[in-house]
């Protein structure tokens, strides 16, 4: 019994002695490691053995963080994509709006440029809708008698004649287009190749004061000049809208009339509504059948009111006509003065011959 108890209750060093021994041993190991690097190999071996264990223990936390970062990045990307899409839509709308404003400014500049030649007052109006009748060639503008619009006023754009005001209200007016059926405009046929004026120098005084032979030559030159003027004067006619396909026709034109494809129709100004010189249409079809008395002539309108938003309503009280080019006016005055001198000399010679 005693032996059993001695073996069961065997006692070693006291706890204080153990603490002191291990403390001194630890201090000695630290001093040896610090001074002599004695435990470097041991430390490396232990680190090599514990690295896989450390990574295995850190793997669940790393996976959790990666999953959280993935969802955060995904949400952030979705928000950024949404913001970028909104920005793209906004910029696209702004770009289209800028293009529309630029086109409107260009069209309004073309409307204002018409004043430089025709010197007519007017009101710029916006096209708000087409006529309710789909078969009618009419538009409605946002100007009425409150803005000074009057019945019968001519409506133009930057290219030429659009139509005429046929109905008027307080804040709106109805414009009948030139392509409407039975809508007529007095026009004159102009050939583009004949628009240039020959740059002839005015005759000198010496050339007009000598022999009868010189007078005969001057008379022939005067006849040639008169013929050229008559050719440049063009054919007068009345353009009527067809109403079917947006074209303009010239009825009752003789088959022998001098008119060709490509000729330009401009307002003649004889009706007192449209100022002279406004472009109306361009001849596209000339059918001269000898079996008929009149030719079939179709023209394409110079304007396209369905392609823009603004037109200009001319003031009917202003009766000014297109301004003449100063160079052409001076040349015409010199030619007229020279012709008057020649005619006076010829009259004086005829009077002497009669005596």
MARVO-441932 format. One record per residue (C-alpha): residue in three letters; x, y, z; residue number from 0. Coordinates in steps of 0.5 Angstrom, whole numbers, plus 500, padded with zeros to 3 digits. Layout:
<recs>
 residuo  xx  yy  zz num
     Ala   X   Y   Z NUM
...
</recs>
This chain:
<recs>
 residuo  xx  yy  zz num
     Unk 500 500 500   0
     Unk 506 505 502   1
     Unk 509 503 495   2
     Unk 503 504 491   3
     Unk 502 511 495   4
     Unk 509 513 494   5
     Unk 509 512 486   6
     Unk 502 515 485   7
     Unk 504 521 489   8
     Unk 511 522 486   9
     Unk 513 529 487  10
     Unk 519 533 483  11
     Unk 522 540 483  12
     Unk 517 545 486  13
     Unk 513 550 481  14
     Unk 518 555 483  15
     Unk 524 552 481  16
     Unk 521 550 474  17
     Unk 519 557 473  18
     Unk 526 559 474  19
     Unk 529 554 470  20
     Unk 525 555 464  21
     Unk 526 563 465  22
     Unk 533 562 465  23
     Unk 533 557 459  24
     Unk 529 562 455  25
     Unk 533 568 457  26
     Unk 539 564 455  27
     Unk 536 562 448  28
     Unk 534 569 446  29
     Unk 541 571 448  30
     Unk 544 566 444  31
     Unk 539 567 438  32
     Unk 540 575 438  33
     Unk 548 574 439  34
     Unk 550 568 435  35
     Unk 544 567 430  36
     Unk 543 560 433  37
     Unk 536 558 432  38
     Unk 536 561 425  39
     Unk 536 554 422  40
     Unk 530 552 427  41
     Unk 526 558 425  42
     Unk 526 557 418  43
     Unk 524 549 419  44
     Unk 519 551 423  45
     Unk 516 556 419  46
     Unk 517 551 413  47
     Unk 512 546 417  48
     Unk 507 551 419  49
     Unk 506 555 412  50
     Unk 501 550 409  51
     Unk 498 550 416  52
     Unk 497 557 416  53
     Unk 495 558 409  54
     Unk 490 552 410  55
     Unk 487 556 416  56
     Unk 487 563 412  57
     Unk 483 560 406  58
     Unk 476 560 409  59
     Unk 477 568 411  60
     Unk 480 569 404  61
     Unk 475 566 400  62
     Unk 469 570 404  63
     Unk 473 576 403  64
     Unk 474 575 395  65
     Unk 466 573 395  66
     Unk 464 580 398  67
     Unk 469 584 394  68
     Unk 466 580 388  69
     Unk 459 582 389  70
     Unk 461 589 391  71
     Unk 465 590 385  72
     Unk 459 587 381  73
     Unk 454 592 384  74
     Unk 459 598 383  75
     Unk 460 596 376  76
     Unk 453 595 375  77
     Unk 452 602 378  78
     Unk 457 605 373  79
     Unk 454 602 367  80
     Unk 448 605 369  81
     Unk 451 612 370  82
     Unk 455 611 363  83
     Unk 448 609 360  84
     Unk 445 615 362  85
     Unk 450 620 360  86
     Unk 450 617 353  87
     Unk 443 618 353  88
     Unk 444 625 355  89
     Unk 449 626 351  90
     Unk 446 623 345  91
     Unk 440 627 346  92
     Unk 444 634 347  93
     Unk 448 632 340  94
     Unk 441 631 336  95
     Unk 438 638 339  96
     Unk 445 641 337  97
     Unk 444 639 330  98
     Unk 437 641 330  99
     Unk 439 648 333 100
     Unk 445 648 328 101
     Unk 440 646 322 102
     Unk 435 651 324 103
     Unk 440 657 325 104
     Unk 442 655 318 105
     Unk 435 656 315 106
     Unk 434 662 319 107
     Unk 440 665 316 108
     Unk 438 663 309 109
     Unk 431 667 310 110
     Unk 435 673 313 111
     Unk 439 673 307 112
     Unk 433 674 302 113
     Unk 433 681 305 114
     Unk 439 683 302 115
     Unk 437 682 295 116
     Unk 429 683 295 117
     Unk 429 688 301 118
     Unk 422 686 303 119
     Unk 420 686 311 120
     Unk 417 680 313 121
     Unk 415 675 319 122
     Unk 419 669 321 123
     Unk 414 663 323 124
     Unk 414 656 325 125
     Unk 410 651 321 126
     Unk 406 647 327 127
     Unk 403 642 323 128
     Unk 400 640 316 129
     Unk 393 641 314 130
     Unk 388 636 316 131
     Unk 386 634 309 132
     Unk 392 629 307 133
     Unk 390 630 300 134
     Unk 391 638 301 135
     Unk 398 641 300 136
     Unk 397 646 306 137
     Unk 401 648 312 138
     Unk 399 651 318 139
     Unk 404 657 321 140
     Unk 404 660 328 141
     Unk 403 667 326 142
     Unk 396 670 325 143
     Unk 393 677 324 144
     Unk 396 679 331 145
     Unk 403 679 328 146
     Unk 401 683 322 147
     Unk 400 677 317 148
     Unk 395 679 312 149
     Unk 391 674 307 150
     Unk 394 673 300 151
     Unk 401 674 303 152
     Unk 407 671 300 153
     Unk 411 665 304 154
     Unk 418 664 302 155
     Unk 424 660 305 156
     Unk 431 660 304 157
     Unk 430 657 297 158
     Unk 424 660 294 159
     Unk 417 661 294 160
     Unk 413 656 299 161
     Unk 406 658 298 162
     Unk 401 664 300 163
     Unk 397 665 306 164
     Unk 389 663 304 165
     Unk 386 663 311 166
     Unk 388 667 317 167
     Unk 386 667 325 168
     Unk 388 670 331 169
     Unk 395 666 332 170
     Unk 395 662 326 171
     Unk 395 662 319 172
     Unk 394 657 313 173
     Unk 399 657 307 174
     Unk 397 654 301 175
     Unk 403 651 298 176
     Unk 405 652 290 177
     Unk 404 645 289 178
     Unk 397 645 291 179
     Unk 392 644 285 180
     Unk 390 650 281 181
     Unk 394 654 285 182
     Unk 397 659 280 183
     Unk 403 663 280 184
     Unk 406 668 274 185
     Unk 413 666 273 186
     Unk 418 667 268 187
     Unk 423 662 265 188
     Unk 430 663 266 189
     Unk 436 659 263 190
     Unk 442 658 267 191
     Unk 447 659 261 192
     Unk 444 666 259 193
     Unk 444 669 266 194
     Unk 451 672 265 195
     Unk 452 679 262 196
     Unk 457 680 257 197
     Unk 462 684 259 198
     Unk 463 689 254 199
     Unk 466 696 255 200
     Unk 462 702 253 201
     Unk 464 705 246 202
     Unk 469 711 246 203
     Unk 467 718 243 204
     Unk 471 717 237 205
     Unk 468 711 235 206
     Unk 461 714 235 207
     Unk 463 721 231 208
     Unk 466 719 224 209
     Unk 463 716 218 210
     Unk 456 713 216 211
     Unk 459 706 215 212
     Unk 461 706 223 213
     Unk 454 708 224 214
     Unk 451 702 220 215
     Unk 456 698 224 216
     Unk 453 701 231 217
     Unk 446 700 228 218
     Unk 448 692 227 219
     Unk 451 692 234 220
     Unk 445 695 237 221
     Unk 440 690 234 222
     Unk 444 684 236 223
     Unk 444 687 243 224
     Unk 437 688 243 225
     Unk 436 681 241 226
     Unk 440 678 246 227
     Unk 436 682 251 228
     Unk 430 679 249 229
     Unk 433 672 249 230
     Unk 435 673 256 231
     Unk 428 676 258 232
     Unk 425 669 258 233
     Unk 418 666 257 234
     Unk 412 669 261 235
     Unk 407 664 263 236
     Unk 403 661 269 237
     Unk 405 656 274 238
     Unk 400 651 276 239
     Unk 400 646 282 240
     Unk 399 639 280 241
     Unk 396 637 287 242
     Unk 398 629 285 243
     Unk 405 628 286 244
     Unk 408 635 289 245
     Unk 409 638 282 246
     Unk 408 644 278 247
     Unk 406 644 271 248
     Unk 406 650 266 249
     Unk 399 649 262 250
     Unk 398 652 255 251
     Unk 405 653 253 252
     Unk 406 652 245 253
     Unk 410 647 242 254
     Unk 414 651 239 255
     Unk 416 655 245 256
     Unk 423 655 247 257
     Unk 424 652 254 258
     Unk 428 646 256 259
     Unk 429 641 261 260
     Unk 434 645 267 261
     Unk 430 652 266 262
     Unk 429 655 272 263
     Unk 422 658 273 264
     Unk 422 665 277 265
     Unk 416 669 279 266
     Unk 415 675 274 267
     Unk 412 680 279 268
     Unk 406 682 275 269
     Unk 401 680 280 270
     Unk 403 684 285 271
     Unk 403 679 290 272
     Unk 410 675 289 273
     Unk 416 680 288 274
     Unk 420 678 282 275
     Unk 426 674 282 276
     Unk 424 669 287 277
     Unk 425 661 285 278
     Unk 419 657 284 279
     Unk 421 651 280 280
     Unk 426 647 276 281
     Unk 423 644 269 282
     Unk 424 637 269 283
     Unk 420 634 264 284
     Unk 418 637 257 285
     Unk 414 633 252 286
     Unk 413 637 245 287
     Unk 408 632 242 288
     Unk 406 635 235 289
     Unk 400 632 235 290
     Unk 397 637 240 291
     Unk 397 644 240 292
     Unk 401 645 247 293
     Unk 407 642 250 294
     Unk 407 638 257 295
     Unk 411 641 262 296
     Unk 413 639 269 297
     Unk 417 642 274 298
     Unk 420 640 281 299
     Unk 419 646 286 300
     Unk 425 649 289 301
     Unk 422 649 296 302
     Unk 421 643 301 303
     Unk 417 646 307 304
     Unk 416 638 310 305
     Unk 424 638 311 306
     Unk 424 644 315 307
     Unk 420 648 321 308
     Unk 421 655 319 309
     Unk 418 660 313 310
     Unk 418 667 312 311
     Unk 411 671 311 312
     Unk 413 677 306 313
     Unk 409 684 308 314
     Unk 404 685 302 315
     Unk 405 693 304 316
     Unk 412 693 302 317
     Unk 412 693 294 318
     Unk 420 694 293 319
     Unk 423 689 288 320
     Unk 429 686 287 321
     Unk 435 690 287 322
     Unk 439 691 281 323
     Unk 447 689 281 324
     Unk 450 696 281 325
     Unk 455 694 276 326
     Unk 450 691 271 327
     Unk 446 698 272 328
     Unk 452 702 271 329
     Unk 453 698 264 330
     Unk 446 698 262 331
     Unk 446 706 263 332
     Unk 452 707 259 333
     Unk 450 703 254 334
     Unk 443 707 254 335
     Unk 447 713 254 336
     Unk 451 711 248 337
     Unk 445 708 244 338
     Unk 441 715 245 339
     Unk 447 719 242 340
     Unk 448 714 236 341
     Unk 440 715 235 342
     Unk 441 723 236 343
     Unk 446 723 231 344
     Unk 443 719 226 345
     Unk 436 723 226 346
     Unk 441 729 225 347
     Unk 444 726 219 348
     Unk 437 724 216 349
     Unk 434 731 217 350
     Unk 440 734 213 351
     Unk 439 728 208 352
     Unk 432 730 207 353
     Unk 433 738 206 354
</recs>
